[in-house]
Amino acid sequence: MNGPSYDITVIGAGSVGNPAAMFLAQRGLKVLVLEKNTAPGQGENKAAIGGVRATHSDPAKISLCLRSIDHFSTFRDAYGLDIGWKEGGYCFPVFDEDIESMLRGLLPTQHHYGLDIDWHDAEAIKEIVPGINEKNLRGGTYSPGDGQVSPLMFADACWKVATQHGAVYRFDETVVDIIVRSGRVVGVNTDKGSYSAGAVLNTAGAEARRIGEMTDLDVPVQPDSHEAGISAPIKLFLDPLIVDLRPGREGKTANFYFGQNSEGQIIFCYTPRDLFVGENIESTSEFLPIIARRIIDLIPALQHLLIRRVWRGLYPMTPDGVPIIDRANEIEGMYLGVGMCGQGFMLGPGAAECLAALIAEGEPTIPPEVFSELSFKRDFYHARGEGLM
Ligand SMILES: Cc1cc2nc3c(=O)[nH]c(=O)nc-3n(C[C@H](O)[C@H](O)[C@H](O)COP(=O)(O)OP(=O)(O)OC[C@H]3O[C@@H](n4cnc5c(N)ncnc54)[C@H](O)[C@@H]3O)c2cc1C
């Protein structure tokens, strides 16, 4: 390894690696980021629709996302950079009894972890979601502190702040090997060169398992693919992101979600009932007709929307749907920030800050009993309680 030497090499400038580089550089570490794409945030980060909520069922996700929201909502004041933050909350409107009892059942845990979320009756939900179809509407939950961010603007902003603090980014450069000597990480090889590194952070998203294999670590991340789309802008009328947890009558969708971003565009996505496991990101012809029907059924006035484009990207899934944020004890200096599933953008800054603290100070930012849920060594097949997507 004749190349320059760094305290830490971050693999991937995505939803997690990019803010991690920022927090690590702010802590005074010498940081190298290696990214195979030609700009930050061009992996799965740019597939995200930018929904940001702390309203989860899982204490670790709640804790990390509360920190993320702190960072997103203050980013402009802290650094003078616009990231498209829109605080409009999340609303889960409810039309059937089972979903009502599931969502109401989560409220005590959510309140325990400090979330501003409550159950509202149908009249209140009609105010929160103008034009919502009232048929069978029972009410719903609303968490006003959640919001939306532009994933591309945030990627660019993080990269700027990280480089101002001395982080070095090398784009269009693919990590091909990690060098381990006497049980500890000493460097990485790329398709362009070699670098010495005291530590390596695997934030390679959907490719995390391949990076793990370079040091014989079995990192249980398996991607599956999801589609999204965006409309031309319309007059701002919708504050929250809407999540409809009902399975679709068409038999193809498990749930769907959409919102209006700070530019006025409607941005939307669904969870397929039968997951498409693998790395195929070709758009399908069935996505748009199916989601259009579901959105129009929920807010009929949206039938006149003009759709600009659709795309398909990957959720980097773990078997239990919870990320891995940990050190790999088998190899000194090896860290993991992977398996972000369908929430990696909203988890990004919170997870990144937790990793930066773990790497630089040896302690995570969240309590040990919560942090242990994110362990690399947990039982990934242990059944968890009923959770939100
Ligand atoms: C349709 C859709 C909608 C979504 N909506 C949301 C949402 O609203 N909110 C939300 O929170 N999440 C959402 N997500 C999920 C979110 O996009 C992901 O969870 C998140 O981007 C994963 O972050 P990551 O940092 O793990 O991966 P990425 O952002 O993909 O970053 C990994 C990076 O590593 C790089 N890399 C990989 N291998 C190598 C290598 N060998 N050498 C160098 N670089 C490498 C990649 O190029 C990539 O840039 C959505 C996903 C999809 C598909």
The ligand as an SDF file (V2000), in Angstrom:
LIG
                    3D

 53 58  0  0  0  0  0  0  0  0999 V2000
  -38.6010    3.4100   -4.2580 C   0  0  0  0  0  0  0  0  0  0  0  0
  -37.9030    3.6530   -2.9470 C   0  0  0  0  0  0  0  0  0  0  0  0
  -38.4070    4.6320   -2.0690 C   0  0  0  0  0  0  0  0  0  0  0  0
  -37.7830    4.8460   -0.8360 C   0  0  0  0  0  0  0  0  0  0  0  0
  -38.2640    5.8240   -0.0110 N   0  0  0  0  0  0  0  0  0  0  0  0
  -37.6450    6.0560    1.1680 C   0  0  0  0  0  0  0  0  0  0  0  0
  -38.0900    7.1010    2.0240 C   0  0  0  0  0  0  0  0  0  0  0  0
  -39.0390    7.8250    1.7200 O   0  0  0  0  0  0  0  0  0  0  0  0
  -37.4380    7.2880    3.2170 N   0  0  0  0  0  0  0  0  0  0  0  0
  -36.3870    6.4980    3.5800 C   0  0  0  0  0  0  0  0  0  0  0  0
  -35.8600    6.6950    4.6830 O   0  0  0  0  0  0  0  0  0  0  0  0
  -35.9250    5.5210    2.7690 N   0  0  0  0  0  0  0  0  0  0  0  0
  -36.5200    5.2670    1.5910 C   0  0  0  0  0  0  0  0  0  0  0  0
  -36.0580    4.2900    0.7700 N   0  0  0  0  0  0  0  0  0  0  0  0
  -34.9510    3.4120    1.2380 C   0  0  0  0  0  0  0  0  0  0  0  0
  -33.6170    4.1040    1.0820 C   0  0  0  0  0  0  0  0  0  0  0  0
  -33.4510    4.5520   -0.2430 O   0  0  0  0  0  0  0  0  0  0  0  0
  -32.4710    3.1300    1.4500 C   0  0  0  0  0  0  0  0  0  0  0  0
  -32.7650    2.4550    2.6590 O   0  0  0  0  0  0  0  0  0  0  0  0
  -31.1840    3.8760    1.6600 C   0  0  0  0  0  0  0  0  0  0  0  0
  -30.8750    4.7120    0.5760 O   0  0  0  0  0  0  0  0  0  0  0  0
  -30.0220    2.9090    1.9050 C   0  0  0  0  0  0  0  0  0  0  0  0
  -28.9280    3.6920    2.2980 O   0  0  0  0  0  0  0  0  0  0  0  0
  -27.4650    3.0940    2.2430 P   0  0  0  0  0  0  0  0  0  0  0  0
  -26.5240    4.1890    2.6570 O   0  0  0  0  0  0  0  0  0  0  0  0
  -27.4180    1.8110    2.9900 O   0  0  0  0  0  0  0  0  0  0  0  0
  -27.2560    2.7230    0.7010 O   0  0  0  0  0  0  0  0  0  0  0  0
  -26.9240    3.7320   -0.5430 P   0  0  0  0  0  0  0  0  0  0  0  0
  -27.5570    5.0510   -0.3810 O   0  0  0  0  0  0  0  0  0  0  0  0
  -27.2100    2.9370   -1.7720 O   0  0  0  0  0  0  0  0  0  0  0  0
  -25.3470    3.9250   -0.3960 O   0  0  0  0  0  0  0  0  0  0  0  0
  -24.4380    2.8570   -0.6430 C   0  0  0  0  0  0  0  0  0  0  0  0
  -23.3570    3.3900   -1.5630 C   0  0  0  0  0  0  0  0  0  0  0  0
  -22.2830    2.4420   -1.6080 O   0  0  0  0  0  0  0  0  0  0  0  0
  -21.7540    2.4780   -2.9230 C   0  0  0  0  0  0  0  0  0  0  0  0
  -20.9890    1.2330   -3.1200 N   0  0  0  0  0  0  0  0  0  0  0  0
  -21.4570   -0.0390   -3.0820 C   0  0  0  0  0  0  0  0  0  0  0  0
  -20.4560   -0.9150   -3.2970 N   0  0  0  0  0  0  0  0  0  0  0  0
  -19.3220   -0.1800   -3.4730 C   0  0  0  0  0  0  0  0  0  0  0  0
  -17.9590   -0.4960   -3.7350 C   0  0  0  0  0  0  0  0  0  0  0  0
  -17.5510   -1.7870   -3.8640 N   0  0  0  0  0  0  0  0  0  0  0  0
  -17.0690    0.5100   -3.8610 N   0  0  0  0  0  0  0  0  0  0  0  0
  -17.4630    1.8030   -3.7560 C   0  0  0  0  0  0  0  0  0  0  0  0
  -18.7460    2.1780   -3.5270 N   0  0  0  0  0  0  0  0  0  0  0  0
  -19.6500    1.1940   -3.3650 C   0  0  0  0  0  0  0  0  0  0  0  0
  -22.9790    2.6080   -3.7910 C   0  0  0  0  0  0  0  0  0  0  0  0
  -22.6640    3.0940   -5.0840 O   0  0  0  0  0  0  0  0  0  0  0  0
  -23.8470    3.5840   -2.9870 C   0  0  0  0  0  0  0  0  0  0  0  0
  -23.6640    4.9310   -3.3780 O   0  0  0  0  0  0  0  0  0  0  0  0
  -36.6380    4.0680   -0.4800 C   0  0  0  0  0  0  0  0  0  0  0  0
  -36.1150    3.1280   -1.3780 C   0  0  0  0  0  0  0  0  0  0  0  0
  -36.7450    2.9250   -2.6100 C   0  0  0  0  0  0  0  0  0  0  0  0
  -36.1480    1.9160   -3.5460 C   0  0  0  0  0  0  0  0  0  0  0  0
  1  2  1  0
  2  3  1  0
  2 52  2  0
  3  4  2  0
  4  5  1  0
  4 50  1  0
  5  6  2  0
  6  7  1  0
  6 13  1  0
  7  8  2  0
  7  9  1  0
  9 10  1  0
 10 11  2  0
 10 12  1  0
 12 13  2  0
 13 14  1  0
 14 15  1  0
 14 50  1  0
 15 16  1  0
 16 17  1  0
 16 18  1  0
 18 19  1  0
 18 20  1  0
 20 21  1  0
 20 22  1  0
 22 23  1  0
 23 24  1  0
 24 25  2  0
 24 26  1  0
 24 27  1  0
 27 28  1  0
 28 29  2  0
 28 30  1  0
 28 31  1  0
 31 32  1  0
 32 33  1  0
 33 34  1  0
 33 48  1  0
 34 35  1  0
 35 36  1  0
 35 46  1  0
 36 37  1  0
 36 45  1  0
 37 38  2  0
 38 39  1  0
 39 40  1  0
 39 45  2  0
 40 41  1  0
 40 42  2  0
 42 43  1  0
 43 44  2  0
 44 45  1  0
 46 47  1  0
 46 48  1  0
 48 49  1  0
 50 51  2  0
 51 52  1  0
 52 53  1  0
M  END
$$$$
